[in-house]
Amino acid sequence: MDAFSPVPPDWSHQAVHAWGFCCPACQTGCQEAQRVWINRRSPVYGEDHSRKWQEFYQCRCGCAWWAWSSDRPPTILTSEEESPTASSSPPPLD
């Protein structure tokens, strides 16, 4: 399974929009997903010209869900400035 494949996997067709960045059925986070697919062919641009994509997940419980990449909460690996909601432009030079 290639998360960046241009062709959506069959399981993604039944996905429901998750408003909190977790499985709507069992509230498991995306880190526990069995499968992942990112729809990078159709980015959406915000008012600040930032891009966001649909991220699709298939949970262990069998539920398929999707959320916007911009809704992903920050992790220990990213700071607020590096989160997907940040602009896609490079950081300013100090």
Secondary structure by P-SEA (a helix, b strand, c coil): ccccccccccccccccccccccccccccccccccbbbbcccbbbbccccbbbbbbbbbcccccccccccccccccccccccccccccccccccc
